[in-house]
Amino acid sequence: FAAAIEATGRGHLVVAGLMTEGCVLQTSLTALRRGQTVSLVLDATAGETPVTHAAAVTRLTQLGVVPTSWLSFVSELQVTYDDLETVGLYREIQAQSPTFAMYQTSLMAALTAR
């Protein structure tokens, strides 16, 4: 698995999954040892218990893994609303966030009322 990732030539690995203290931890540690940057999508990752999950996340962040959320990560990929090729899909992804959907609805209502 590590060799297949390395063969892509990418230097940044984004990790999410089950179990934080097992597969996620070992995948992240291997990537760090191979000199890759690792981001951990916390709201798409879980452990067997809250304690073991927290312990693994603490260990990983101390080693340099960057914690993020799924919406933050997607926003980082989009960069700007000017990218017309991907902004439609980005809007669909944003709509999966209840808070963002409420904001978007109120913003559109305000703009329409003008």
A tleap script that builds the chain and sets N, CA, C and O, in Angstrom:
source leaprc.protein.ff14SB
mol = sequence {
  NPHE ALA ALA ALA ILE GLU ALA THR GLY ARG
  GLY HIE LEU VAL VAL ALA GLY LEU MET THR
  GLU GLY CYS VAL LEU GLN THR SER LEU THR
  ALA LEU ARG ARG GLY GLN THR VAL SER LEU
  VAL LEU ASP ALA THR ALA GLY GLU THR PRO
  VAL THR HIE ALA ALA ALA VAL THR ARG LEU
  THR GLN LEU GLY VAL VAL PRO THR SER TRP
  LEU SER PHE VAL SER GLU LEU GLN VAL THR
  TYR ASP ASP LEU GLU THR VAL GLY LEU TYR
  ARG GLU ILE GLN ALA GLN SER PRO THR PHE
  ALA MET TYR GLN THR SER LEU MET ALA ALA
  LEU THR ALA CARG
}
set mol.1.N position { 0.823 -1.192 0.000 }
set mol.1.CA position { 0.000 0.000 0.000 }
set mol.1.C position { 0.867 1.256 0.000 }
set mol.1.O position { 0.643 2.169 -0.794 }
set mol.2.N position { 1.840 1.300 0.876 }
set mol.2.CA position { 2.719 2.476 0.954 }
set mol.2.C position { 3.465 2.690 -0.359 }
set mol.2.O position { 3.624 3.826 -0.806 }
set mol.3.N position { 3.920 1.604 -0.976 }
set mol.3.CA position { 4.643 1.726 -2.244 }
set mol.3.C position { 3.725 2.237 -3.349 }
set mol.3.O position { 4.158 3.010 -4.203 }
set mol.4.N position { 2.463 1.812 -3.342 }
set mol.4.CA position { 1.499 2.269 -4.347 }
set mol.4.C position { 1.242 3.767 -4.194 }
set mol.4.O position { 1.132 4.483 -5.189 }
set mol.5.N position { 1.146 4.234 -2.968 }
set mol.5.CA position { 0.948 5.664 -2.717 }
set mol.5.C position { 2.179 6.435 -3.179 }
set mol.5.O position { 2.066 7.467 -3.840 }
set mol.6.N position { 3.343 5.927 -2.826 }
set mol.6.CA position { 4.589 6.597 -3.215 }
set mol.6.C position { 4.730 6.659 -4.730 }
set mol.6.O position { 5.270 7.626 -5.267 }
set mol.7.N position { 4.248 5.632 -5.416 }
set mol.7.CA position { 4.355 5.584 -6.876 }
set mol.7.C position { 3.532 6.679 -7.557 }
set mol.7.O position { 3.791 7.008 -8.715 }
set mol.8.N position { 2.561 7.238 -6.870 }
set mol.8.CA position { 1.766 8.321 -7.461 }
set mol.8.C position { 2.567 9.601 -7.574 }
set mol.8.O position { 2.227 10.483 -8.363 }
set mol.9.N position { 3.639 9.710 -6.783 }
set mol.9.CA position { 4.461 10.907 -6.811 }
set mol.9.C position { 3.902 12.057 -5.989 }
set mol.9.O position { 4.474 13.147 -5.974 }
set mol.10.N position { 2.819 11.828 -5.324 }
set mol.10.CA position { 2.213 12.883 -4.500 }
set mol.10.C position { 2.886 12.916 -3.136 }
set mol.10.O position { 3.252 11.880 -2.583 }
set mol.11.N position { 3.040 14.111 -2.610 }
set mol.11.CA position { 3.717 14.254 -1.328 }
set mol.11.C position { 2.789 14.517 -0.165 }
set mol.11.O position { 3.247 14.677 0.967 }
set mol.12.N position { 1.460 14.566 -0.427 }
set mol.12.CA position { 0.494 14.873 0.617 }
set mol.12.C position { -0.567 13.785 0.631 }
set mol.12.O position { -1.246 13.555 -0.369 }
set mol.13.N position { -0.706 13.119 1.766 }
set mol.13.CA position { -1.685 12.050 1.925 }
set mol.13.C position { -2.801 12.534 2.838 }
set mol.13.O position { -2.538 13.053 3.922 }
set mol.14.N position { -4.035 12.367 2.410 }
set mol.14.CA position { -5.200 12.710 3.221 }
set mol.14.C position { -5.791 11.402 3.717 }
set mol.14.O position { -6.106 10.507 2.933 }
set mol.15.N position { -5.937 11.306 5.045 }
set mol.15.CA position { -6.343 10.052 5.663 }
set mol.15.C position { -7.650 10.234 6.428 }
set mol.15.O position { -7.864 11.255 7.082 }
set mol.16.N position { -8.516 9.232 6.337 }
set mol.16.CA position { -9.745 9.160 7.124 }
set mol.16.C position { -10.128 7.694 7.205 }
set mol.16.O position { -9.760 6.909 6.332 }
set mol.17.N position { -10.857 7.320 8.237 }
set mol.17.CA position { -11.310 5.934 8.297 }
set mol.17.C position { -11.449 5.407 9.701 }
set mol.17.O position { -11.491 6.156 10.677 }
set mol.18.N position { -11.519 4.095 9.773 }
set mol.18.CA position { -11.660 3.363 11.028 }
set mol.18.C position { -10.447 2.453 11.153 }
set mol.18.O position { -10.006 1.931 10.129 }
set mol.19.N position { -9.960 2.257 12.155 }
set mol.19.CA position { -9.903 2.732 13.503 }
set mol.19.C position { -8.724 3.689 13.619 }
set mol.19.O position { -7.631 3.423 13.119 }
set mol.20.N position { -8.973 4.800 14.285 }
set mol.20.CA position { -7.932 5.814 14.421 }
set mol.20.C position { -6.676 5.231 15.035 }
set mol.20.O position { -5.565 5.520 14.592 }
set mol.21.N position { -6.858 4.406 16.060 }
set mol.21.CA position { -5.714 3.866 16.789 }
set mol.21.C position { -5.071 2.664 16.098 }
set mol.21.O position { -4.090 2.115 16.601 }
set mol.22.N position { -5.604 2.258 14.970 }
set mol.22.CA position { -5.059 1.118 14.239 }
set mol.22.C position { -4.641 1.506 12.834 }
set mol.22.O position { -3.541 2.013 12.614 }
set mol.23.N position { -5.531 1.260 11.892 }
set mol.23.CA position { -5.221 1.490 10.471 }
set mol.23.C position { -4.857 2.935 10.169 }
set mol.23.O position { -3.886 3.197 9.459 }
set mol.24.N position { -5.625 3.867 10.699 }
set mol.24.CA position { -5.368 5.283 10.430 }
set mol.24.C position { -4.004 5.679 10.986 }
set mol.24.O position { -3.227 6.356 10.312 }
set mol.25.N position { -3.718 5.262 12.204 }
set mol.25.CA position { -2.444 5.573 12.843 }
set mol.25.C position { -1.278 4.997 12.050 }
set mol.25.O position { -0.319 5.710 11.752 }
set mol.26.N position { -1.350 3.727 11.708 }
set mol.26.CA position { -0.241 3.075 11.015 }
set mol.26.C position { -0.031 3.627 9.610 }
set mol.26.O position { 1.107 3.797 9.174 }
set mol.27.N position { -1.127 3.910 8.895 }
set mol.27.CA position { -1.010 4.495 7.560 }
set mol.27.C position { -0.341 5.865 7.641 }
set mol.27.O position { 0.534 6.191 6.839 }
set mol.28.N position { -0.764 6.658 8.618 }
set mol.28.CA position { -0.198 8.001 8.794 }
set mol.28.C position { 1.272 7.938 9.190 }
set mol.28.O position { 2.088 8.690 8.658 }
set mol.29.N position { 1.618 7.044 10.121 }
set mol.29.CA position { 3.013 6.911 10.558 }
set mol.29.C position { 3.917 6.495 9.405 }
set mol.29.O position { 5.029 7.003 9.262 }
set mol.30.N position { 3.431 5.566 8.582 }
set mol.30.CA position { 4.214 5.120 7.422 }
set mol.30.C position { 4.447 6.270 6.458 }
set mol.30.O position { 5.555 6.451 5.954 }
set mol.31.N position { 3.397 7.050 6.202 }
set mol.31.CA position { 3.536 8.196 5.299 }
set mol.31.C position { 4.530 9.209 5.861 }
set mol.31.O position { 5.355 9.740 5.118 }
set mol.32.N position { 4.459 9.481 7.156 }
set mol.32.CA position { 5.402 10.418 7.772 }
set mol.32.C position { 6.835 9.910 7.645 }
set mol.32.O position { 7.745 10.678 7.333 }
set mol.33.N position { 7.032 8.617 7.888 }
set mol.33.CA position { 8.370 8.036 7.775 }
set mol.33.C position { 8.916 8.143 6.352 }
set mol.33.O position { 10.129 8.219 6.153 }
set mol.34.N position { 8.028 8.149 5.374 }
set mol.34.CA position { 8.426 8.248 3.963 }
set mol.34.C position { 8.522 9.698 3.497 }
set mol.34.O position { 8.717 9.972 2.313 }
set mol.35.N position { 8.380 10.629 4.455 }
set mol.35.CA position { 8.559 12.040 4.131 }
set mol.35.C position { 7.346 12.737 3.552 }
set mol.35.O position { 7.459 13.839 3.016 }
set mol.36.N position { 6.193 12.110 3.654 }
set mol.36.CA position { 4.983 12.732 3.128 }
set mol.36.C position { 4.322 13.611 4.192 }
set mol.36.O position { 4.486 13.391 5.392 }
set mol.37.N position { 3.576 14.604 3.726 }
set mol.37.CA position { 2.733 15.409 4.593 }
set mol.37.C position { 1.413 14.665 4.740 }
set mol.37.O position { 0.917 14.081 3.777 }
set mol.38.N position { 0.845 14.684 5.938 }
set mol.38.CA position { -0.403 13.955 6.185 }
set mol.38.C position { -1.440 14.894 6.784 }
set mol.38.O position { -1.153 15.637 7.723 }
set mol.39.N position { -2.652 14.852 6.229 }
set mol.39.CA position { -3.804 15.526 6.812 }
set mol.39.C position { -4.770 14.448 7.282 }
set mol.39.O position { -4.995 13.457 6.587 }
set mol.40.N position { -5.338 14.648 8.464 }
set mol.40.CA position { -6.287 13.692 9.038 }
set mol.40.C position { -7.658 14.342 9.093 }
set mol.40.O position { -7.839 15.351 9.776 }
set mol.41.N position { -8.620 13.778 8.386 }
set mol.41.CA position { -9.982 14.307 8.344 }
set mol.41.C position { -10.721 13.775 9.577 }
set mol.41.O position { -11.233 12.655 9.582 }
set mol.42.N position { -10.760 14.603 10.612 }
set mol.42.CA position { -11.260 14.156 11.912 }
set mol.42.C position { -12.727 13.774 11.917 }
set mol.42.O position { -13.105 12.808 12.580 }
set mol.43.N position { -13.565 14.509 11.193 }
set mol.43.CA position { -14.990 14.186 11.229 }
set mol.43.C position { -15.372 13.055 10.271 }
set mol.43.O position { -16.554 12.779 10.064 }
set mol.44.N position { -14.365 12.409 9.696 }
set mol.44.CA position { -14.581 11.217 8.879 }
set mol.44.C position { -13.738 10.064 9.412 }
set mol.44.O position { -13.443 9.109 8.693 }
set mol.45.N position { -13.356 10.167 10.681 }
set mol.45.CA position { -12.476 9.184 11.315 }
set mol.45.C position { -13.003 8.869 12.712 }
set mol.45.O position { -13.493 9.754 13.414 }
set mol.46.N position { -12.900 7.616 13.104 }
set mol.46.CA position { -13.364 7.236 14.447 }
set mol.46.C position { -12.507 6.101 14.980 }
set mol.46.O position { -11.884 5.346 14.233 }
set mol.47.N position { -12.503 6.014 16.299 }
set mol.47.CA position { -11.788 4.933 16.964 }
set mol.47.C position { -12.763 4.031 17.691 }
set mol.47.O position { -13.975 4.243 17.659 }
set mol.48.N position { -12.217 3.025 18.343 }
set mol.48.CA position { -13.074 2.087 19.067 }
set mol.48.C position { -13.782 2.775 20.232 }
set mol.48.O position { -14.940 2.479 20.528 }
set mol.49.N position { -13.074 3.696 20.890 }
set mol.49.CA position { -13.676 4.474 21.974 }
set mol.49.C position { -13.221 5.924 21.824 }
set mol.49.O position { -12.226 6.189 21.150 }
set mol.50.N position { -13.932 6.858 22.438 }
set mol.50.CA position { -13.477 8.251 22.388 }
set mol.50.C position { -12.066 8.429 22.953 }
set mol.50.O position { -11.307 9.265 22.462 }
set mol.51.N position { -11.714 7.663 23.966 }
set mol.51.CA position { -10.388 7.787 24.585 }
set mol.51.C position { -9.291 7.314 23.632 }
set mol.51.O position { -8.280 7.997 23.468 }
set mol.52.N position { -9.479 6.159 23.007 }
set mol.52.CA position { -8.442 5.653 22.106 }
set mol.52.C position { -8.335 6.526 20.854 }
set mol.52.O position { -7.243 6.720 20.320 }
set mol.53.N position { -9.462 7.049 20.392 }
set mol.53.CA position { -9.450 7.963 19.254 }
set mol.53.C position { -8.660 9.225 19.607 }
set mol.53.O position { -7.784 9.646 18.851 }
set mol.54.N position { -8.973 9.822 20.754 }
set mol.54.CA position { -8.295 11.048 21.184 }
set mol.54.C position { -6.799 10.819 21.373 }
set mol.54.O position { -5.986 11.671 21.014 }
set mol.55.N position { -6.438 9.673 21.935 }
set mol.55.CA position { -5.016 9.376 22.147 }
set mol.55.C position { -4.285 9.280 20.812 }
set mol.55.O position { -3.182 9.808 20.670 }
set mol.56.N position { -4.890 8.613 19.837 }
set mol.56.CA position { -4.253 8.477 18.523 }
set mol.56.C position { -4.149 9.831 17.821 }
set mol.56.O position { -3.122 10.135 17.214 }
set mol.57.N position { -5.197 10.642 17.898 }
set mol.57.CA position { -5.170 11.967 17.267 }
set mol.57.C position { -4.100 12.837 17.920 }
set mol.57.O position { -3.366 13.545 17.230 }
set mol.58.N position { -4.012 12.785 19.233 }
set mol.58.CA position { -2.993 13.559 19.941 }
set mol.58.C position { -1.602 13.139 19.492 }
set mol.58.O position { -0.759 13.985 19.195 }
set mol.59.N position { -1.366 11.850 19.444 }
set mol.59.CA position { -0.053 11.349 19.017 }
set mol.59.C position { 0.271 11.803 17.596 }
set mol.59.O position { 1.378 12.266 17.322 }
set mol.60.N position { -0.693 11.670 16.706 }
set mol.60.CA position { -0.457 12.036 15.311 }
set mol.60.C position { -0.200 13.528 15.150 }
set mol.60.O position { 0.699 13.924 14.407 }
set mol.61.N position { -0.975 14.354 15.833 }
set mol.61.CA position { -0.760 15.802 15.698 }
set mol.61.C position { 0.588 16.210 16.283 }
set mol.61.O position { 1.238 17.119 15.769 }
set mol.62.N position { 1.009 15.542 17.357 }
set mol.62.CA position { 2.338 15.833 17.916 }
set mol.62.C position { 3.447 15.475 16.939 }
set mol.62.O position { 4.532 16.056 16.981 }
set mol.63.N position { 3.177 14.530 16.071 }
set mol.63.CA position { 4.177 14.100 15.082 }
set mol.63.C position { 4.104 14.911 13.787 }
set mol.63.O position { 4.906 14.704 12.876 }
set mol.64.N position { 3.149 15.828 13.707 }
set mol.64.CA position { 3.073 16.699 12.547 }
set mol.64.C position { 1.901 16.494 11.609 }
set mol.64.O position { 1.791 17.190 10.600 }
set mol.65.N position { 1.027 15.554 11.921 }
set mol.65.CA position { -0.167 15.367 11.094 }
set mol.65.C position { -1.082 16.573 11.295 }
set mol.65.O position { -1.271 17.043 12.417 }
set mol.66.N position { -1.643 17.062 10.198 }
set mol.66.CA position { -2.487 18.250 10.240 }
set mol.66.C position { -3.953 17.830 10.341 }
set mol.66.O position { -4.481 17.196 9.427 }
set mol.67.N position { -4.616 18.181 11.454 }
set mol.67.CA position { -6.037 17.843 11.570 }
set mol.67.C position { -6.890 18.784 10.720 }
set mol.67.O position { -6.589 19.973 10.609 }
set mol.68.N position { -7.947 18.250 10.126 }
set mol.68.CA position { -8.865 19.044 9.325 }
set mol.68.C position { -10.253 18.425 9.398 }
set mol.68.O position { -10.433 17.367 10.001 }
set mol.69.N position { -11.223 19.074 8.791 }
set mol.69.CA position { -12.568 18.519 8.657 }
set mol.69.C position { -12.825 18.290 7.173 }
set mol.69.O position { -12.090 18.797 6.326 }
set mol.70.N position { -13.863 17.530 6.862 }
set mol.70.CA position { -14.127 17.245 5.451 }
set mol.70.C position { -14.443 18.521 4.688 }
set mol.70.O position { -13.998 18.681 3.552 }
set mol.71.N position { -15.208 19.438 5.291 }
set mol.71.CA position { -15.566 20.659 4.582 }
set mol.71.C position { -14.357 21.586 4.435 }
set mol.71.O position { -14.190 22.229 3.398 }
set mol.72.N position { -13.519 21.657 5.464 }
set mol.72.CA position { -12.306 22.471 5.358 }
set mol.72.C position { -11.388 21.935 4.268 }
set mol.72.O position { -10.810 22.705 3.501 }
set mol.73.N position { -11.258 20.625 4.204 }
set mol.73.CA position { -10.382 20.029 3.192 }
set mol.73.C position { -10.897 20.299 1.784 }
set mol.73.O position { -10.126 20.664 0.897 }
set mol.74.N position { -12.185 20.123 1.580 }
set mol.74.CA position { -12.763 20.373 0.259 }
set mol.74.C position { -12.615 21.849 -0.113 }
set mol.74.O position { -12.334 22.182 -1.264 }
set mol.75.N position { -12.806 22.727 0.871 }
set mol.75.CA position { -12.646 24.164 0.623 }
set mol.75.C position { -11.210 24.487 0.231 }
set mol.75.O position { -10.966 25.341 -0.621 }
set mol.76.N position { -10.282 23.809 0.847 }
set mol.76.CA position { -8.867 24.009 0.528 }
set mol.76.C position { -8.570 23.589 -0.914 }
set mol.76.O position { -7.760 24.218 -1.596 }
set mol.77.N position { -9.220 22.538 -1.364 }
set mol.77.CA position { -9.029 22.095 -2.747 }
set mol.77.C position { -9.641 23.076 -3.739 }
set mol.77.O position { -9.068 23.324 -4.800 }
set mol.78.N position { -10.800 23.634 -3.403 }
set mol.78.CA position { -11.493 24.544 -4.312 }
set mol.78.C position { -10.747 25.867 -4.466 }
set mol.78.O position { -10.687 26.426 -5.561 }
set mol.79.N position { -10.183 26.361 -3.374 }
set mol.79.CA position { -9.412 27.597 -3.309 }
set mol.79.C position { -10.271 28.841 -3.552 }
set mol.79.O position { -10.318 29.727 -2.700 }
set mol.80.N position { -10.948 28.921 -4.701 }
set mol.80.CA position { -11.695 30.126 -5.057 }
set mol.80.C position { -12.977 29.760 -5.797 }
set mol.80.O position { -13.060 28.718 -6.447 }
set mol.81.N position { -13.962 30.626 -5.689 }
set mol.81.CA position { -15.200 30.431 -6.437 }
set mol.81.C position { -15.011 30.744 -7.918 }
set mol.81.O position { -15.902 30.476 -8.725 }
set mol.82.N position { -13.879 31.300 -8.276 }
set mol.82.CA position { -13.597 31.634 -9.669 }
set mol.82.C position { -13.298 30.403 -10.531 }
set mol.82.O position { -13.304 30.490 -11.759 }
set mol.83.N position { -13.038 29.265 -9.895 }
set mol.83.CA position { -12.757 28.040 -10.646 }
set mol.83.C position { -14.089 27.455 -11.115 }
set mol.83.O position { -14.667 26.599 -10.446 }
set mol.84.N position { -14.561 27.911 -12.244 }
set mol.84.CA position { -15.880 27.541 -12.750 }
set mol.84.C position { -15.997 26.058 -13.100 }
set mol.84.O position { -17.096 25.506 -13.146 }
set mol.85.N position { -14.873 25.432 -13.342 }
set mol.85.CA position { -14.883 24.010 -13.703 }
set mol.85.C position { -15.350 23.137 -12.533 }
set mol.85.O position { -15.964 22.091 -12.746 }
set mol.86.N position { -15.062 23.564 -11.306 }
set mol.86.CA position { -15.381 22.724 -10.143 }
set mol.86.C position { -16.330 23.372 -9.147 }
set mol.86.O position { -16.741 22.717 -8.189 }
set mol.87.N position { -16.691 24.637 -9.338 }
set mol.87.CA position { -17.480 25.331 -8.324 }
set mol.87.C position { -18.874 24.727 -8.151 }
set mol.87.O position { -19.410 24.742 -7.043 }
set mol.88.N position { -19.465 24.201 -9.209 }
set mol.88.CA position { -20.784 23.570 -9.093 }
set mol.88.C position { -20.764 22.377 -8.154 }
set mol.88.O position { -21.623 22.247 -7.282 }
set mol.89.N position { -19.789 21.516 -8.334 }
set mol.89.CA position { -19.644 20.352 -7.455 }
set mol.89.C position { -19.310 20.795 -6.037 }
set mol.89.O position { -19.804 20.218 -5.068 }
set mol.90.N position { -18.473 21.818 -5.918 }
set mol.90.CA position { -18.124 22.341 -4.598 }
set mol.90.C position { -19.370 22.832 -3.868 }
set mol.90.O position { -19.529 22.580 -2.674 }
set mol.91.N position { -20.249 23.526 -4.575 }
set mol.91.CA position { -21.504 23.999 -3.970 }
set mol.91.C position { -22.350 22.818 -3.496 }
set mol.91.O position { -22.955 22.882 -2.426 }
set mol.92.N position { -22.397 21.744 -4.279 }
set mol.92.CA position { -23.149 20.552 -3.871 }
set mol.92.C position { -22.565 19.947 -2.604 }
set mol.92.O position { -23.302 19.510 -1.720 }
set mol.93.N position { -21.249 19.922 -2.519 }
set mol.93.CA position { -20.587 19.390 -1.329 }
set mol.93.C position { -20.872 20.286 -0.132 }
set mol.93.O position { -21.174 19.792 0.954 }
set mol.94.N position { -20.779 21.599 -0.323 }
set mol.94.CA position { -21.067 22.531 0.769 }
set mol.94.C position { -22.478 22.350 1.302 }
set mol.94.O position { -22.717 22.498 2.501 }
set mol.95.N position { -23.403 22.034 0.426 }
set mol.95.CA position { -24.801 21.879 0.832 }
set mol.95.C position { -24.989 20.734 1.824 }
set mol.95.O position { -26.023 20.663 2.488 }
set mol.96.N position { -24.010 19.841 1.938 }
set mol.96.CA position { -24.094 18.743 2.898 }
set mol.96.C position { -23.838 19.208 4.325 }
set mol.96.O position { -24.074 18.460 5.273 }
set mol.97.N position { -23.361 20.425 4.483 }
set mol.97.CA position { -23.131 21.002 5.809 }
set mol.97.C position { -24.387 21.758 6.224 }
set mol.97.O position { -24.734 22.752 5.586 }
set mol.98.N position { -25.073 21.323 7.264 }
set mol.98.CA position { -26.305 22.011 7.686 }
set mol.98.C position { -26.084 23.497 7.979 }
set mol.98.O position { -26.917 24.325 7.610 }
set mol.99.N position { -25.000 23.837 8.621 }
set mol.99.CA position { -24.733 25.235 8.945 }
set mol.99.C position { -24.519 26.046 7.680 }
set mol.99.O position { -25.067 27.139 7.541 }
set mol.100.N position { -23.724 25.518 6.755 }
set mol.100.CA position { -23.483 26.251 5.517 }
set mol.100.C position { -24.760 26.359 4.701 }
set mol.100.O position { -25.007 27.395 4.084 }
set mol.101.N position { -25.570 25.319 4.686 }
set mol.101.CA position { -26.828 25.358 3.941 }
set mol.101.C position { -27.748 26.451 4.483 }
set mol.101.O position { -28.390 27.157 3.707 }
set mol.102.N position { -27.818 26.596 5.815 }
set mol.102.CA position { -28.630 27.658 6.408 }
set mol.102.C position { -28.089 29.026 6.007 }
set mol.102.O position { -28.858 29.922 5.657 }
set mol.103.N position { -26.787 29.185 6.056 }
set mol.103.CA position { -26.156 30.444 5.656 }
set mol.103.C position { -26.470 30.753 4.200 }
set mol.103.O position { -26.852 31.873 3.862 }
set mol.104.N position { -26.310 29.768 3.354 }
set mol.104.CA position { -26.548 29.947 1.915 }
set mol.104.C position { -27.987 30.342 1.658 }
set mol.104.O position { -28.250 31.225 0.842 }
set mol.105.N position { -28.929 29.699 2.346 }
set mol.105.CA position { -30.342 30.011 2.181 }
set mol.105.C position { -30.630 31.450 2.583 }
set mol.105.O position { -31.315 32.169 1.856 }
set mol.106.N position { -30.113 31.878 3.734 }
set mol.106.CA position { -30.353 33.245 4.181 }
set mol.106.C position { -29.669 34.263 3.284 }
set mol.106.O position { -30.214 35.341 3.047 }
set mol.107.N position { -28.492 33.941 2.785 }
set mol.107.CA position { -27.788 34.841 1.875 }
set mol.107.C position { -28.565 35.014 0.580 }
set mol.107.O position { -28.731 36.135 0.098 }
set mol.108.N position { -29.036 33.925 0.022 }
set mol.108.CA position { -29.792 33.989 -1.228 }
set mol.108.C position { -31.101 34.759 -1.032 }
set mol.108.O position { -31.517 35.507 -1.917 }
set mol.109.N position { -31.747 34.579 0.116 }
set mol.109.CA position { -32.973 35.321 0.405 }
set mol.109.C position { -32.691 36.811 0.486 }
set mol.109.O position { -33.465 37.621 -0.025 }
set mol.110.N position { -31.602 37.172 1.117 }
set mol.110.CA position { -31.227 38.582 1.245 }
set mol.110.C position { -30.897 39.174 -0.129 }
set mol.110.O position { -31.297 40.297 -0.435 }
set mol.111.N position { -30.185 38.438 -0.934 }
set mol.111.CA position { -29.828 38.928 -2.262 }
set mol.111.C position { -31.046 39.063 -3.172 }
set mol.111.O position { -31.135 39.994 -3.972 }
set mol.112.N position { -31.975 38.132 -3.043 }
set mol.112.CA position { -33.194 38.155 -3.851 }
set mol.112.C position { -34.096 39.319 -3.443 }
set mol.112.O position { -34.793 39.892 -4.280 }
set mol.113.N position { -34.078 39.665 -2.159 }
set mol.113.CA position { -34.929 40.726 -1.650 }
set mol.113.C position { -34.485 42.107 -2.112 }
set mol.113.O position { -35.263 43.057 -2.027 }
set mol.114.N position { -33.287 42.239 -2.585 }
set mol.114.CA position { -32.772 43.557 -3.012 }
set mol.114.C position { -33.457 44.077 -4.212 }
set mol.114.O position { -33.133 45.167 -4.683 }
savepdb mol mol.pdb
quit
